[in-house]
Amino acid sequence: MAKMKKWQVYVVVISLFVHLAASRVETIIEGRTVEITNKLFDFSSKRTVEITNKLGGGLTLTFHCKSKDDDLGVQTLAPDSSWSFKFKTSFFGTTLFFCKFMWAGESHWFDIYDDDRDGDGHKPCLWHICLWDINRSEVCRLEDSSGRDICYGWKNAEEVDLVYPLFDGAAETGKITRKAFTEWVVKVYTSRKALAHSLNDTKTAVKQLNKLVTAILMVVTLVIWLLLLEVATTKVLLFFSTQMVALAFIIRNTCKNLFESIIFVFVMHPYDVGDRFVVDGVPMLVEEMNLLSTVFLKLDNEKVYYPNALLGAQNPHHWSPIHTVVVKEIENMNKMKMALYSNHTITFQEYSERNIRRSEQALAIKKILDDLHIDYSLLPQHMEVYVVVILLFVHLAASRVESMFGEERTVKITNKLDGGLKLTLHCKSKDDDLGVQTLAPNNSWSFKFKPAFFGGTLFFCNFNWSGESHWFDIYVDDRDRVTDNPCYLCWWNINRSLPCRLDENTNRFDQCYDWNKIQVLVVMIISLRIQIALLQAETIASYVHPNISTLKSIVRITNRLGDGSTLNLHCKSPDDNLGLKILAPNKSWSFTFRPNIWGTTVFYCHFTWPRGHSTHFYIYDDIRDGVHRASRVEDVVVDAPAYRGKWAFMKTTVQISNRLSGGLTLILHCKSKNNDLGVQTLAPDKTGVRKGNPCIDCTWHIDQNRPCRFNQKTNLFDLCYDWNK
């Protein structure tokens, strides 16, 4: 073994001594003892952050710390108490932990650990331990072993509020996404690039103007020197002056254009490089600015040169900087042209993005007009005067009737039960079921409606609490509209003893009524019997004629284009126009209808989506989708009950037909509790089977290849069809 040299032995001994000494070091910092061990040879990148509440005044500190990958949760510190966490820094030196501190109505953000500041930067944490004191006005960290602190002010909330609107969606969510930040960087680069071009072209124009002025000054200086040196006499100068006047007469248009161009570029200066400019109705981008001309770039990258003097003569003006709607003109008293000027939050260089936003704005306006039922119908032409008078009279009469009987009513119900009881209520009318509602003590619930034109509007409610149940007519036309004390806001307080309505004259709940008697129960029983009778009538009617049915069908359409595109659809039947609908990705729209008795119901739709896609499809075809009485159920069809006698004493006939495929014979054995009908054998019978795959709830997925319908047998969207030719 080779012997160690003396200096190597000295190095080992000194290193061991320093290591043992470092393991015993204790640093006292404002009454806190921090034991630091094995730090001289600790080559790991582990860090410790300790936070202490130094707010004073006995305030509790609440804070929430995060990094890009870790959420440390919400912590609460009592006065002068501490909390710490440990972590290993990133190899690339990009570790960042930020915290939100809250106390007594105040809220502040601070980067509690930043690798550039606290890691190996110019002010690193002592021994990789970052000790922070949280004060009201600032946050302080120990800088060195002498106990001196370095303090930082809180982040200004006003600056944050100014920065967030620069990023798309950050103002609403409070977060800046990677995509929004990338788009902002690209926009800044584009703007800086356009600014650089603009400054470069401005310098070019200034240089050209400088050369022109320099040439003029040189000529004037030469003439003055010639006069001072008496080389040129007055007659010679007069001769040259006459020649210059003749020359100026020849090039007067050039001089005029030069002067107008200088005024246009340096005084008016209506645009810069990169701005959008509309010349003779053609939108173009400013590519280059010179002293005498400007170079424009069309959308197809064609360059166009325009003299500045010609542009200055066209009186250029800027776009409206605010959101305005201007009425342009009224044509033939039946058409009004309006212009919408809106302010864009993008630069003019992004022309394609502007076109996309303009299209979305037009579609949004169209949707709003459809929702408000605003459409245009051609007014009748060549009307006689007396017809106009009659229509005007009918319109005024209808408006008067609408004002008398069509005003909207509001019913408001408040839980005034004592003892902190919850109130459960269920309100209905003949046509509407408002559902079950639950009200906490002193809470309210309301609904709105328009009374029937001929009167008779009735809403009744069932109230339940603590084992009690009562019925009450919450709105009756004879009591709440046609009396001397009607109500437009019918406000009811529900008490244990009885319900009371607000008197709008006295502003007190002094109009109290008794709970409903047994008549409501009788009405419900009669209504139930009527519904049973209608159901039986529907069953009989559907077998008297295969297509007679009171059941409604529903068609649901879902946007499954798959590339984030918006689906536009317009559905019609020979009798109904369902209007234009716009579906966002994975959104649905549905409509209901009642098929006709002839089995010819058809609804067809026109589908369009971006990049020029347009197609048609029969979204409901009675031959394909209609429900028929002979539709097979597990390949065995049970035919209709025959009508025999009166409703209450109906006899029923059950007819079973063999619809098994493949010519199979059906063997069946039917029983009841009292009767055994024996074993029967049925030969194949293929008559009367309706083709297609019927549906009551027809749910469609629209993708780019073809539409597919939900199959109730397989629970999959596997019934796919080709688009219409």
URWODA-V837853 format. One record per run of one state. SS is the DSSP state (h for helix, s for strand, l for the rest). FROM is the first residue (numbers start at 1). TO is the last residue. If there is no record, write none. Layout:
# URWODA-V837853
SS/FROM/TO ; SS/FROM/TO
This chain:
# URWODA-V837853
l/1/5 ; h/6/22 ; l/23/25 ; s/26/29 ; l/30/31 ; s/32/35 ; l/36/45 ; s/46/53 ; l/54/60 ; s/61/67 ; l/68/70 ; s/71/77 ; l/78/81 ; s/82/88 ; l/89/95 ; s/96/103 ; l/104/105 ; s/106/114 ; h/115/118 ; l/119/125 ; h/126/128 ; s/129/134 ; l/135/137 ; s/138/142 ; l/143/148 ; s/149/153 ; l/154/156 ; h/157/164 ; l/165/169 ; h/170/173 ; l/174/177 ; h/178/228 ; l/229/233 ; h/234/250 ; l/251/251 ; h/252/268 ; l/269/275 ; s/276/279 ; l/280/281 ; s/282/289 ; l/290/292 ; s/293/297 ; l/298/302 ; s/303/307 ; h/308/313 ; l/314/323 ; s/324/331 ; l/332/334 ; s/335/341 ; l/342/350 ; h/351/371 ; l/372/384 ; h/385/405 ; l/406/407 ; s/408/415 ; l/416/422 ; s/423/429 ; l/430/432 ; s/433/439 ; l/440/443 ; s/444/450 ; l/451/457 ; s/458/465 ; l/466/467 ; s/468/476 ; h/477/480 ; l/481/488 ; s/489/494 ; l/495/498 ; s/499/503 ; l/504/507 ; s/508/513 ; l/514/518 ; h/519/544 ; l/545/552 ; s/553/559 ; l/560/566 ; s/567/572 ; l/573/576 ; s/577/583 ; l/584/587 ; s/588/593 ; l/594/601 ; s/602/609 ; l/610/612 ; s/613/621 ; h/622/625 ; l/626/632 ; s/633/633 ; l/634/635 ; s/636/638 ; l/639/655 ; s/656/658 ; l/659/660 ; h/661/663 ; l/664/665 ; s/666/671 ; l/672/675 ; s/676/682 ; l/683/696 ; s/697/702 ; l/703/706 ; s/707/711 ; l/712/715 ; s/716/721 ; l/722/725
